[in-house]
Amino acid sequence: MAFTVVIPARYQSSRFPGKPLVDILGKPMIQHVVERAEEAGASAVIVATDDDRIASVAEAFADVVMTDTAHTSGTERIAEVVRTKGIADQEIVVNVQGDEPFVPAGNIRQVADNLSSGEQWQMSTLCTDIHTEAEVLNPNVVKVVASASGRAMYFSRSVIPFARDTMMAAPVSVDPSLYRRHIGLYAYRAQYIKQYVSYEPSALEHIESLEQLRALWYDDAIHVELAKFPPPVGIDTPEDLAVLLATLKAK
């Protein structure tokens, strides 16, 4: 099964400017992401950026498409890549974030496989178990609830589901085993990407600041499955990177 990986990469970040270019084990972060996509078996890997600094580095090891600075989401940036490169409507495109240098290649392949296995899905994504109360209560940890068939019902920064019997009595008392954390890895067909960006943005995506809620608002089906491989620790700040580098050095 052929699929294309597009890696949106922005230089500007309120908490970590220039993050895709920071050095990790002698390589820029964005190169690690490209290598994970290649390991997954992608037929093409494209870095989508609006910054010349990222483009000049990434051109050494990936196809690069310069995109508009006005895009407000990774999917909008990918839609421009689909148009620019003329990607066929039925081609599966996997959105891999440019700040995930150790995303398991198996997880990239998993979302592509899941989308290809069911024509009823417009998108596919992954989740993972939550193990601590702190994660459940952390608004930066996006929670997802899915149906028995694996169809996403809702994504939220809030505590969902709300365990009425226990949380009404003690709002900070939660059972982590009831919750799943969403992993921001998406697969969709090129035709659907064009459909998605044609929609008017929804109130829900603005309220939660979660772009996938636009798809749910318009009744599109998102498949969710537990990731086959443990997801990496996110790198949102220089402190996160320092912890990662210390861990790698310890190994």
C-alpha positions in Angstrom: 0.0 0.0 0.0 1.4 3.3 -1.1 1.1 6.4 1.1 2.7 9.8 1.4 3.9 11.4 4.6 3.7 15.2 4.9 5.4 16.8 7.8 4.2 20.3 8.7 7.1 22.3 10.3 6.8 25.8 11.7 9.7 27.8 13.0 7.7 30.1 15.2 6.6 28.7 18.5 5.6 30.6 21.6 7.3 28.1 23.9 10.2 26.9 21.7 11.1 29.0 18.6 13.1 27.1 16.0 12.2 23.7 17.5 12.4 21.7 14.2 16.0 22.7 13.8 17.4 21.9 17.3 20.2 19.3 17.3 19.4 15.8 18.6 22.3 13.3 18.4 24.0 15.3 15.7 20.9 15.8 13.4 18.2 18.5 13.3 14.9 17.3 14.8 13.1 17.5 11.5 15.6 15.0 10.0 14.7 12.5 12.6 11.1 12.8 11.7 11.8 12.3 8.0 13.8 9.2 8.9 10.9 7.7 10.9 8.6 8.3 7.9 11.0 6.5 5.6 11.3 3.6 8.0 7.4 3.4 7.9 7.6 2.7 4.2 6.2 5.9 2.9 6.5 6.2 -0.9 7.2 9.9 -0.5 8.1 12.2 2.4 7.4 15.9 2.1 8.3 18.7 4.6 5.8 21.5 4.4 7.0 24.8 5.9 6.7 28.5 5.5 10.2 29.3 6.8 13.3 29.6 4.7 15.5 28.4 7.5 13.7 25.1 7.9 13.5 24.7 4.1 17.3 25.3 3.6 18.1 22.6 6.1 15.4 20.0 5.1 16.3 20.2 1.4 19.4 18.1 2.1 17.3 15.0 3.1 13.7 15.6 2.0 11.3 17.0 -0.6 10.3 20.5 0.6 7.2 22.5 -0.3 7.0 26.2 0.8 3.5 27.0 2.0 1.5 30.1 2.9 2.2 31.8 6.2 -1.5 32.4 6.7 -2.4 28.7 7.5 -3.8 28.1 10.9 -3.5 24.3 11.1 -1.3 21.5 9.8 -4.1 20.2 7.7 -4.5 23.5 5.9 -0.8 23.4 5.2 -1.1 19.8 3.9 -3.9 20.8 1.6 -1.6 23.3 -0.1 0.9 20.5 -0.6 -1.8 18.3 -2.1 -2.6 21.0 -4.6 1.0 21.9 -5.3 2.2 18.4 -5.9 -0.9 17.2 -7.6 -1.4 14.3 -5.2 -4.0 11.9 -6.5 -7.4 12.0 -4.8 -7.2 8.4 -3.5 -3.7 8.6 -2.2 -3.4 8.2 1.5 -1.6 11.1 3.2 -0.2 10.8 6.7 0.2 13.9 8.8 3.3 13.5 11.1 4.1 16.5 13.3 7.5 18.1 12.7 8.4 18.0 16.5 8.1 14.2 17.0 11.6 13.0 16.3 11.1 9.6 17.8 7.5 8.8 16.6 7.5 5.0 16.1 7.5 4.1 12.4 5.1 1.4 13.2 2.5 3.9 14.4 2.8 5.9 11.1 2.2 2.7 9.2 -0.7 1.7 11.5 -2.8 4.8 10.8 -2.2 4.4 7.0 -3.3 0.7 7.2 -6.3 1.5 9.3 -7.6 4.1 6.9 -7.0 1.8 3.9 -9.0 -1.0 5.6 -12.3 0.8 5.7 -14.0 3.0 3.1 -16.3 4.3 5.9 -13.5 6.3 7.5 -12.6 9.8 6.4 -9.7 10.0 8.8 -7.7 7.6 11.1 -5.7 8.5 14.2 -4.4 6.8 17.4 -4.6 6.9 21.2 -2.8 5.5 24.1 -3.6 4.6 27.7 -3.4 7.2 30.5 -1.6 6.1 33.6 -1.8 9.1 36.1 -4.4 11.4 37.5 -2.1 14.3 36.5 -2.4 13.4 32.8 -6.2 13.2 33.1 -6.5 16.6 34.6 -3.9 18.2 32.3 -5.6 20.3 29.6 -2.5 19.9 27.4 -3.3 16.1 27.3 -6.1 15.7 24.8 -8.6 13.0 25.8 -10.6 11.0 23.2 -13.8 8.9 23.6 -14.5 6.3 20.9 -17.4 3.9 20.2 -17.2 0.1 20.2 -16.4 0.2 16.5 -13.5 2.6 17.0 -15.3 5.7 15.8 -14.3 8.9 17.5 -17.2 10.4 19.5 -15.3 13.4 20.9 -11.9 14.9 21.6 -11.4 17.3 24.5 -8.9 19.0 26.8 -11.4 18.4 29.6 -11.9 15.2 31.6 -14.0 13.0 29.4 -15.7 10.7 30.2 -16.9 12.3 33.5 -17.1 9.6 36.2 -20.2 10.9 37.9 -20.3 8.7 41.0 -16.8 9.5 42.0 -16.0 12.9 40.6 -19.2 14.6 41.8 -18.0 13.8 45.3 -14.3 14.6 44.7 -13.6 16.4 41.4 -9.9 15.8 41.5 -10.3 12.0 42.1 -10.1 10.1 38.9 -9.4 6.6 37.7 -6.8 6.9 34.9 -7.7 3.5 33.5 -11.0 5.1 32.1 -9.2 7.5 29.9 -7.3 7.5 26.6 -4.9 10.2 25.4 -5.1 11.2 21.7 -1.9 11.0 19.7 -1.8 13.7 17.0 -1.0 11.4 14.1 -3.5 11.5 11.2 -4.2 9.7 7.9 -6.6 10.8 5.3 -7.1 10.5 1.6 -6.0 13.6 -0.5 -9.6 14.1 -1.7 -10.8 14.3 1.9 -8.2 16.9 2.8 -9.6 19.2 0.1 -13.0 18.6 1.5 -12.0 19.3 5.0 -10.5 22.7 4.2 -13.6 23.7 2.2 -15.7 23.5 5.4 -16.4 26.6 7.5 -14.4 26.3 10.8 -16.6 25.1 13.6 -17.2 26.7 17.0 -16.1 23.6 18.7 -12.6 23.6 17.2 -12.1 27.2 18.3 -13.4 26.5 21.8 -11.1 23.5 22.4 -8.4 24.6 19.9 -8.5 21.1 18.3 -8.7 21.0 14.5 -10.1 17.4 14.4 -13.3 18.7 15.9 -14.2 20.3 12.5 -14.5 16.8 11.0 -16.8 15.6 13.8 -18.9 18.8 13.5 -19.6 17.8 9.9 -20.4 14.2 10.7 -17.2 12.8 9.2 -16.0 9.5 10.6 -12.6 9.4 12.4 -11.2 5.9 13.3 -9.3 5.6 16.6 -7.2 2.7 17.7 -4.7 2.1 20.5 -1.2 2.7 19.2 0.8 -0.5 18.7 4.0 1.1 20.0 4.4 3.5 23.0 4.4 7.1 21.8 7.4 9.3 22.6 7.4 12.0 25.2 6.4 15.3 23.5 8.9 18.1 23.1 7.1 21.4 23.8 9.7 23.4 25.6 13.5 23.6 25.8 13.2 21.9 29.2 11.5 18.9 27.6 14.3 18.6 25.1 16.9 18.7 28.0 15.1 15.9 29.7 15.1 13.8 26.5 18.7 14.4 25.8 19.6 13.5 29.4 17.6 10.2 29.0 19.4 9.4 25.7 22.8 10.1 27.2 22.0 7.8 30.1 21.3 5.0 27.7 
